[in-house]
Amino acid sequence: MFDFFEGRELVRPAVTMAEAQTIATDLFGLVGPTTVTELGSQQDRNFRIDHTDVDGVTSYLLKVDNALFSEQELSAQGAAMEHLAGSGLRIPTPIAGVDGRTRQYFASPTGPLPVRMFSFLHGGSLAEVKHFDTSVIGELGEISATVARALATFPVDGLDRTLQWDLRNAHRVIRHLIGSVPDAARSATLSGIAAEAAERVARVAGALRVQPIHGDVTDDNVICARQSNGRLMPDGVIDFGDLGLGWLVAELAVTTASVLHHVPDEPFAVFEVVRRFNEVLPLTDEEIAVIWPLVVLRGAVLVVSGEHQTSIEAGNSYAEERMGLEWEVFAAASRIGWDEAEAMIRWAIGRPTAERSAAEPAAGASLIRGLRAEAVEVLDLGTTSPMLNDGRWLDADVEWALALGALDAHGSPDPVIVAPYGQYRLTRSTPDLQTEPATFSLIAELFLTAGSELCAPMAGEIVRVVGDEVVLGLMPGRHGQELVVSGISVSASLASGGATVAAGTTLGQVNPVGSHRTRRGEAVGRVRAQLRSVPDLSAPDFVTPTRAPAWVSLTADPAALIGLAPADTTRGAASVGPTPDSTRAPVLDDPQNEVDRRARIFAAAQERYYEHPPQIERGWKQHLIATDGRCYLDMVNNVAGIGHAHPQLSRAVFEQMQLLNTNSRFLYRALADLSERLVELAPDPSLDTVLLVNSGSEAVDLALRLARIHTGRSTVVALREAYHGWTMASDAVTTSAYDNPYALANRPDWVVVADVPNTYRGAHRGADAGARYRDDFTAQLEALGERQADLAAFICEPVLGNAGGVMLPDGYLAGVYSDVRERGGLCIADEVQVGYGRLGTHFWGVEQQGVVPDIITIAKAMGNSYPIGAVLTRKDIAESLAREGNFFSSAGGSPVGSVAGLAVLNVMRDEGLQENARVVGAHLVSRVQNLMERHPLIGAVHGLGLYLGIELVRDRVSLEPADAETAAICERMRQRGVIVQPTSERQNVLKVKPPLCLTLASADFFVDQLDEVLSSGW
């Protein structure tokens, strides 16, 4: 048995690729064409052997083992592979040599070297993928547990080894090799952290389960199958060189550590490994306690071993290239505190620590001397607080402004305004941020008159005093709880610490903060109070939503100490507004509640973005804000043309609602005001009549009805791949196979479907595509024979919106409109998505094509999410409705709807949003086209202005749609703070149709995140 600590070094055997080919031929009988490729390794040599015979090419892995490993160890590894063959995982199979034995020996100049050959597992390695998503992380955890569970019944012969990778030896290895770390400061830091980790493990080491483990189920050593979306998903395990006895939990720790450098922006994602491992192999409390210390020790062992290997073997490129990643693993692991990591693990696997009762003040005592209940008021800084409307949440001093306003408005002579513990503060959010902001409050902040006296709410001991902060250890029987109060002048008698104080003992007086004063001229202080459940815990004031569950178990709500009822710390819906003190909402955000509610009451056909969506309760300009305070860049909401929650629109609707909202049969000014504005904006004076409705579907429905009544005919020509709405008539001309897989087969007989003129992937491409598509259209009309005389209308979008913003070829609409009109039909332009200034260069899409339709349909951006739509047409066409009676829409053209429509047009004019669409859209196109040079997945950029589509393909020649990749990229973009969704019936186009107020900075943020996602393997 080899003992690493005897001073012998594990230098790789000196074997060339030519010698490897000789080994394959002489020892394993591979005669014939053979290709040899060396694979990386630290302490042995690995070669891929591709051998060609009459049956084709067969691949093998040739392993030349380090001579210092015993025959018993190597035999055990082969036996373990055979033992795992029935585990459901792909496992290498040992290959016998020409003499029938699986172990061979190569006579090298330095002595005989053990040689083995295995079947080669085809598939990629996860080491190739920069970023892991949750599904890959979880699968790694399940594979690690599957291997450990299977090895639990494996015979132990040959496994009692002393290995540097056995985490039972971790601290010994670190001390032995720390001298190889050249940087003294890094060496000292690593030594100190590793010592802390080892001490924590030592506390429970005797209770940890020991069994045979693989010891290296990592990103390097799992083999993956490539799924239809191009993503690698692990399904096999290789490299049994570290097989031996070890702690069962070490198997998990090694796998967990290997994920860390794949999620640098979201290290807490690694706890999905633990969750899935625990589902297969439930962990004990002792094992839970040492997972993170072992992860840190694994990172430290990787670092010192790598530094040592490069120092003794110059030219080991494999070891040298990995040094940066190994330091990254250690750094990421050591940045998460021991208590936080354990709490997060327990939350992830549903094994919380025992409930700790919150501290309660002694009878008649509170943190504030003489506090009266009526003097306390909660300050709502949450994501739906009405005090933060109109973008006020972005003001740097908004918390102070609101607190001072509340103090001035309060009727009590000595008010206390409290920003509570456990609230996701919108004021702490940041737009265009790729990582989560720290929005969750672990403190209660008190705004009150400077000089107010604070006292101990219960008996305790002064643990320490640092500057304006005092730490009070509460006792007795409070499970080590500490109350931390800062922002005060601490009483001189307590400054040295260590004093035992009774309830009511003065801690200090509130310090004034800057020039903040009430209207009465009183100086105001800001006190932070935090109740920690673990002694000597270093807790931040605010944490990210991901970290909140852990910190809720490590802290407590100090509300009872300041006259409030504590918040419920169970996981549930976040507070969505001011709540009475006695019914404070659960502090942890859980959008799954809303998902479940929808599932119970909604039809399955009703769509929803994302499998695990954020719960969005606020919008502002080009951003959407979730209940946990995270701000997402909205790149899909073309409905919100002027931006979310625009104050001018909100005020207009509110003020009109206070006056009147009724139907258009009554006489009021707003209806004509809006209609006149639309006529003024029409692409041609002939379009002089407006009919107002509720939605785009209703507008298209009415347009079709108008055409059929006016012409007295019924046949309508629509383009393939189009979407026009969900009413009976608008759905009849909707031909998208994504929205309805049977769309082309079940159109009513009055609908004729023409080919879509998609010049990127359609039947015709190139400079003459428009003329050729027009010829096809003309021929199709001719082929209708007698039905030509029944042609009522042709309908299409001036830009192929459902295809992802594909532009119609120049001249196409002019030719088609001419064909239709020659046969007595009308031309309908569906501008519901692409019109209203979105193209930037033109207000209407038809203007880009240089044509004038007979009917235009409008909706979506027309009301900026208020339900209003319109049909714009000629007077003679509109008057045709009288043949079938009167026209009426209950809410179409209502006073409030009309005022909303006017407000939208005013904002567009006053803020230059059409011009903004032109400028920012051109910038977006330029930047994405630059991405195409580095990312072959991008096949084309379609569209104009702020109606764009980024088409993703697996091959730029075949144009195979990258549909699954598109879905995965959208999910990854959401994780990085961008809402973008797939479109087209192939679902391989990123639809880019944001609010028209999109800024250049936000456009750059979108492209930067897309670049990162495409670069990281999404």
Secondary structure, DSSP 8 states (H G I E B T S, - for coil): --BGGGS---------HHHHHHHHHHTT---S-EEEEEE--SSSEEEEEEEEETTEEEEEEEEE--TTS-HHHHHHHHHHHHHGGGSSSB---EE--TTS-S-EEEEETTEEEEEEEEE---SEEGGG-S---HHHHHHHHHHHHHHHHHHTTS--TT---B-TT-GGGHHHHHHHHGGG---HHHHHHHHHHHHHHHHHHHHHGGGS-EEEE-S--STTTEEEEE-TTS-EEEEEE---TT-EEEEHHHHHHHHHHHHGGG-TT-GGGGHHHHHHHHHHS---HHHHHHHHHHHHHHHHHHHHHHHHHHHHSTT-HHHHHHHHHHHHHHHHHHTS-HHHHHHHHHHHHT------------TT--SBTT--GGGEEE---STT-GGGTTTGGGSTTHHHHHHHHHHHH--SSS-EEEE-TT-B-GGG--SS-SS----EE-SEEEEEETT-EEE-SS-EEEEEEETTEEEEEE-SSSTT-EEEEESEEE-GGGTT---EE-TT-EEEEE---TT-B-TT--BEEEEEEEEESSTT----SEE-TTTHHHHHHHEE-GGGGGT------SB-----S---GGG---SB--THHHHHHHHHHS-TTS--S-SS---EEEEEBTEEEETTS-EEEESS-TTSTT-BT-HHHHHHHHHHHHH----TTS--HHHHHHHHHHHHHSSSTT--EEEEESSHHHHHHHHHHHHHHHHT--EEEEETT----SSHHHHHT---TTT-TTTTTS--TTEEEE----TTTSS--STTHHHHHHHHHHHHHHHTGGGGGGEEEEEE-SEETTTTSEE--TTHHHHHHHHHHHTT-EEEEE-TTT-TTTTSS-SSHHHHHT---SEEEE-GGGTTTSS-EEEEE-HHHHHGGGGG-----SSTT-HHHHHHHHHHHHHHHHTTHHHHHHHHHHHHHHHHHHHHTT-TTEEEEEEETTEEEEEEBS-TTT--B-HHHHHHHHHHHHHTTEE-EEETTTT-EEEE---TT--HHHHHHHHHHHHHHHHTT-
